[in-house]
Amino acid sequence: MSSQSSDDRPALDLPDWNRAGTAIVATFSTDDFAAGVRFVQAIGEAADRANHHPDVDLRFDHVTVRSVSHDVGKVTDRDLDLARTISGLAREQGLSAQGAADLRFADDAPVPPGSVQFWTAVAGIEPGASVDLSTDHQTVTFTDDAGQTRYRVNVPTVDTPSGDRVRAALDAGGSLLDDSRAPDWWLLGDGAGNQARVCDATDGIPPLAQDLPLAR
Ligand SMILES: C[C@H](O)[C@H](O)[C@H]1CNC2=NC(N)=NC(=O)C2=N1
């Protein structure tokens, strides 16, 4: 199989935002409900100016914003422009996006900002954590079809069933690349060309290889 994502949507170049299903989504932490209300008010004004309206979920300590162009059922430039505007409003109001963690594949290789929520979910890391994935996980590099070096990270699960971890990672914007060996392991894409292999570690951890398929 190809080492490229089976997902032909371009990688998001938007810090704070991740793909989720047909939409893009971001979650901003707020100190109190009034701060959330102020943020939603500003989002509402920006949405009316743009004549493009996101779904907004206001909670006591966070606001989740989701955008898709309803007329075509997918993400368009209208959503990307609105996302940039909303991130700017968040910055103005001193709010930061959840999942804006300091995650690295290795010492010098940061996880792309648009994939942070995916890696946080797939590795079971607390939002906002500072983590070097390579210290807790076996990691190999591979070369994608375009000649770029990418990371493949092994994520064995013990306490959490692998299927639950896979669902959480897909909800956080990941794509399913290979489930032919499920429930032994699943290969997921992070939207930026890197991969997580989620595997059931109950009977030991299958070897992680640069080349697929991986033998059990
Ligand atoms: C008539 C008006 O342009 C449309 O109803 C706009 C308004 N806001 C919208 N917002 C979103 N997210 N998708 C749309 O298709 C859309 N359509």
The ligand as an SDF file (V2000), in Angstrom:
LIG
                    3D

 17 18  0  0  0  0  0  0  0  0999 V2000
  -27.9320   33.0860    1.8890 C   0  0  0  0  0  0  0  0  0  0  0  0
  -26.6090   32.9300    2.5840 C   0  0  0  0  0  0  0  0  0  0  0  0
  -25.5480   33.3050    1.7860 O   0  0  0  0  0  0  0  0  0  0  0  0
  -26.3720   31.4790    2.9990 C   0  0  0  0  0  0  0  0  0  0  0  0
  -27.4710   30.9880    3.7360 O   0  0  0  0  0  0  0  0  0  0  0  0
  -25.0710   31.2820    3.7810 C   0  0  0  0  0  0  0  0  0  0  0  0
  -25.1260   31.8120    5.1970 C   0  0  0  0  0  0  0  0  0  0  0  0
  -24.1320   31.1850    6.0770 N   0  0  0  0  0  0  0  0  0  0  0  0
  -23.6150   29.9800    5.8010 C   0  0  0  0  0  0  0  0  0  0  0  0
  -22.7920   29.3780    6.6480 N   0  0  0  0  0  0  0  0  0  0  0  0
  -22.2880   28.1860    6.4150 C   0  0  0  0  0  0  0  0  0  0  0  0
  -21.4470   27.6270    7.3160 N   0  0  0  0  0  0  0  0  0  0  0  0
  -22.5610   27.5220    5.2720 N   0  0  0  0  0  0  0  0  0  0  0  0
  -23.3570   28.0310    4.3310 C   0  0  0  0  0  0  0  0  0  0  0  0
  -23.5850   27.3940    3.3030 O   0  0  0  0  0  0  0  0  0  0  0  0
  -23.9300   29.3160    4.5840 C   0  0  0  0  0  0  0  0  0  0  0  0
  -24.7080   29.9120    3.7020 N   0  0  0  0  0  0  0  0  0  0  0  0
  1  2  1  0
  2  3  1  0
  2  4  1  0
  4  5  1  0
  4  6  1  0
  6  7  1  0
  6 17  1  0
  7  8  1  0
  8  9  1  0
  9 10  2  0
  9 16  1  0
 10 11  1  0
 11 12  1  0
 11 13  2  0
 13 14  1  0
 14 15  2  0
 14 16  1  0
 16 17  2  0
M  END
$$$$
